[in-house]
Amino acid sequence: MPKETIGFIGVGVMGGAMAGHLIDSGYSLNVYNRTREKSDGLVERGAVWRDSPGEVAAHSDIVITIVGYPKDVEEVYLGHGGIIERAAKGALLIDMTTSSPALAVRISERARERGAGACDAPVTGGDKGAREATLAILAGGEEVDFKRALPVFQAMGKKITHFGPAGCGQTAKLANQIIIAGTMLGVCEGLAFAKKLGIDPEKLLDCASSGSAGSWSLANYGPRILNGDFAPGFFIKHFVKDMKLARESAEGSGISLEGLRAALAQYEKAAEEGGGENGTQYLYKLYDK
Amino acid sequence: MPKETIGFIGVGVMGGAMAGHLIDSGYSLNVYNRTREKSDGLVERGAVWRDSPGEVAAHSDIVITIVGYPKDVEEVYLGHGGIIERAAKGALLIDMTTSSPALAVRISERARERGAGACDAPVTGGDKGAREATLAILAGGEEVDFKRALPVFQAMGKKITHFGPAGCGQTAKLANQIIIAGTMLGVCEGLAFAKKLGIDPEKLLDCASSGSAGSWSLANYGPRILNGDFAPGFFIKHFVKDMKLARESAEGSGISLEGLRAALAQYEKAAEEGGGENGTQYLYKLYDK
């Protein structure tokens, strides 16, 4: 059975690497990206450029999107001439952007009306995970759609979890981001406190990392913070988006998350002070003044 | 050279285990505890009961304290007939309670006036670390005092760090607790969000633990939370004390820690709702209603 043709929309740092793994796995690709040049490498490797998301959808069995913000997701799927309008009956639509669970449900419903399936499947693991095909993929959607998507996911990621029907992948990703939000607050405040109070933050980092204060964030961002390296692994502006989505979902379900609220307020302040293009570890600078 | 005689004040869950390791290492011990019965096991093993902290100090070369709150530390050291009054010239006084950096400085100054040395040396690693002699010890004090204390520390702990002069051990411990405070907020809020929004928190825990949301807190408390096990490893009431000390130190140094503020407010709420005798993972219950 020949492999399904995949349309890939959004081939930036994340999507570009992920689409590359699909080519490596023998899939035929149609690609579209807002900035066309970013698709050049994929086109050289055999991917076919299409002039719009709708055009990608019209020529693909499976459509994958990984774009910036929920409004971009909404536009490429539900906009005039977009994916939903142009997708074939029997197509499978997979949004891998971190986006709104409610929007994932809407897209899924609209897809079903058109005889297509849909999954929401945001990822964690960053650019490194995308490059090395070690992403964690947090999926929502009907069982049948998840099963069809699985070999495609396996070409791009390692830990693949099906959390339930449409929207559940997004909800899981937001829960993950809520955990990170609190952790990053603690990491940045603890290191800044140490420095401000005059103890050696390197010693504190070493000591704290190996004990009950340890975390992935501390181990990965702690050394960068102390080296003054605030380059993005994960952009503050994207983290702020994720936390806003999490807040929106929490409020909609009547759960009040004070830690998330504090983290979002601090990250918004960091973004306002011009830090949005920095990595999430830049939060430290808010305290180190 | 015969080993120095050690006085040990405060032989509860932590101190009792730590003092036991000193007996194992061949030290002679004088002990005092507010509740006398808790010293029975140590006395059976050869420790000598003394009727007050001052009496312990009068018969010991090195005095170790690990008591409840800074006010207890203040009383045993600076109170009438207390350690400072009764300690011999040349004694070494080591407070291992998590307490105030400013108080550690005061005790150190008063000790020096009496011709004694002092270290502050709070620990991390909990009852398990105390039992297994794998505690991390975060020390402050003069180099000469730290060096004298080192073999004693090595009998009780594993990772021993000298952070600087008097108070620096306490400051390092508080920085460590600030990191944990944010992390625990994230862990409890993320898991509660997942449950509230209808995804399987077990799946989320599994997925988040292995990625960038991972932490010691998530790995250790996550499973207990989902099993409804809120028994104390580390008591909420003690964590609240630590966070208040951290806030006090932060405010005194003009650094504003919004994450710490949020964590403290939430933990105080959990304590008010009767959770103070529970473990720190009980914070989850504040959200899971």
Interface residues (C-beta under 8 A of the other chain):
Chain A: P101 T124 G125 G126 A136 L138 K159 T161 F163 G164 C168 T171 A172 L174 A175 N176 Q177 I178 I179 I180 A181 G182 T183 M184 L185 G186 V187 C188 E189 G190 L191 A192 F193 A194 K196 L197 G198 I199 D200 K203 L204 D206 C207 A208 S210 G211 S212 A213 G214 S215 W216 S217 L218 N220 A246 S249 A250 S253 G254 I255 S256 L257 E258 G259 L260 R261 A262 A263 A265 Q266 Y287
Chain B: P101 T124 G125 G126 A136 L138 K159 T161 F163 G164 C168 T171 A172 L174 A175 N176 Q177 I178 I179 I180 A181 G182 T183 M184 L185 G186 V187 C188 E189 G190 L191 A192 F193 A194 K196 L197 G198 I199 D200 K203 L204 D206 C207 A208 S210 G211 S212 A213 G214 S215 W216 S217 L218 N220 A246 S249 A250 S253 G254 I255 S256 L257 E258 G259 L260 R261 A262 A263 A265 Q266 Y287
